[in-house]
Amino acid sequence: MAFNKIRLSLFLAVVLLFSGCITYSFTGTSIPSDVRSIYIPFFPDRSQSGLGDLSDQLNRALINRFVNQSRLSLSNEETNADAFVEGAIQSYSNRPFSVGGDEQANLNEVQISVRASFQYAKDDDELWNKTFSGSATYDVIENPVDGELEAAQQALQQIANNMFNDAVSSW
């Protein structure tokens, strides 16, 4: 009886040990063999957020997902690319998310919406054209300025991840 408990404990320990080694990644996605490059232009910021680098941050996040985490290369021109993603930052909001006992916001939430499309150069129709949203909260009292910037960056990262996932789900 004690021997079975030891075997069971040892088995569970081995299972737990190896379960930590399993990761999930889109780096091995099955991209069509004829798609080798992607064009990712800057997305204009139509949100009137007052934050000057939202377009740059979104562009970096998209390049990181599509180029650095797949076999695609970045094309400098849409005419030379096998696929392209384009769009615009549509809205930005920063509003109270949680109110403390003194009726002041202690957490704010940044929400960003981006309208985007994805298309293969060889196709006449877009694979998708839709709005992506991302959000993140930050502590207004502890870190009001940097917190907002970090929350905006997290929201844009969510958007880039969702755009990438929607693109590769069709591959």
SVG drawing of the C-alpha trace seen along z (x, -y; Angstrom):
<svg xmlns="http://www.w3.org/2000/svg" viewBox="-18 -66 30 68">
<polyline fill="none" stroke="black" stroke-width="0.4" points="0.0,0.0 2.8,-2.5 4.7,-1.4 1.7,-2.4 1.5,-5.8 5.2,-6.4 4.7,-5.3 1.7,-7.6 3.6,-10.5 6.6,-9.9 4.3,-9.7 2.6,-12.9 5.9,-14.7 7.2,-13.6 3.9,-14.8 4.1,-18.1 7.8,-18.5 7.2,-17.9 4.0,-19.9 6.1,-23.0 8.1,-22.3 5.2,-22.5 4.6,-25.8 2.3,-27.0 3.6,-29.3 2.5,-30.6 6.1,-30.7 5.5,-27.3 2.4,-28.4 1.5,-26.9 2.0,-29.9 1.2,-29.3 4.5,-28.6 3.9,-31.4 3.5,-34.0 7.0,-35.1 6.7,-38.8 4.3,-41.2 3.8,-45.0 2.9,-46.7 2.5,-50.5 2.0,-52.9 -1.5,-53.1 -2.7,-56.7 -3.9,-57.8 -7.4,-59.2 -8.1,-58.9 -7.1,-62.4 -5.6,-60.7 -2.9,-63.3 -0.3,-60.5 2.1,-61.0 3.5,-57.6 0.5,-55.2 1.1,-54.6 4.8,-53.8 3.9,-51.4 1.3,-49.6 3.7,-49.3 6.4,-47.8 4.0,-45.4 2.7,-44.2 6.2,-43.8 7.2,-41.8 4.2,-39.5 4.2,-39.0 8.0,-39.2 9.9,-38.3 7.6,-35.5 7.1,-33.9 9.1,-33.3 7.7,-36.3 10.0,-39.1 9.0,-42.8 8.4,-44.4 9.0,-48.2 6.4,-48.5 2.9,-47.0 3.5,-46.2 6.4,-43.8 4.6,-42.1 2.7,-38.8 0.4,-39.9 -0.4,-43.2 -2.2,-44.5 -3.4,-48.1 -5.8,-50.3 -6.1,-53.1 -6.3,-53.8 -9.9,-54.8 -10.5,-55.6 -8.7,-56.0 -10.4,-56.4 -9.0,-56.7 -11.7,-56.6 -12.3,-55.5 -12.4,-51.8 -12.6,-51.5 -13.6,-54.1 -12.3,-54.1 -14.1,-54.9 -13.4,-58.6 -15.2,-58.6 -12.0,-59.1 -10.8,-56.8 -8.0,-54.5 -7.9,-52.6 -8.3,-53.9 -8.8,-51.8 -7.3,-52.7 -9.3,-51.3 -8.1,-51.5 -9.9,-50.5 -8.2,-49.9 -10.0,-49.2 -7.8,-47.0 -7.8,-44.7 -5.6,-41.8 -5.2,-40.7 -3.1,-38.5 -1.6,-40.4 -2.8,-37.7 -6.4,-37.9 -8.9,-40.7 -10.8,-40.3 -9.7,-41.0 -9.4,-38.0 -10.9,-40.2 -11.7,-43.8 -12.9,-44.6 -12.3,-46.4 -9.9,-45.2 -10.0,-46.5 -7.6,-46.3 -7.7,-47.5 -5.6,-47.7 -5.9,-49.3 -3.4,-51.3 -3.2,-52.8 -4.1,-56.5 -2.8,-57.4 0.5,-55.5 1.6,-56.1 -0.7,-58.4 1.5,-59.4 3.7,-56.3 0.8,-54.1 -1.3,-55.5 1.5,-55.0 2.1,-51.4 -1.7,-50.6 -1.8,-52.0 1.2,-49.8 -0.5,-46.7 -3.8,-47.5 -1.9,-47.9 -0.1,-44.6 -3.4,-42.9 -4.6,-44.3 -1.5,-43.2 -1.8,-39.7 -5.4,-39.5 -4.7,-40.7 -1.9,-38.2 -4.1,-35.4 -6.9,-36.2 -4.5,-36.3 -2.8,-32.9 -6.1,-31.2 -6.8,-31.3 -3.5,-29.8"/>
</svg>
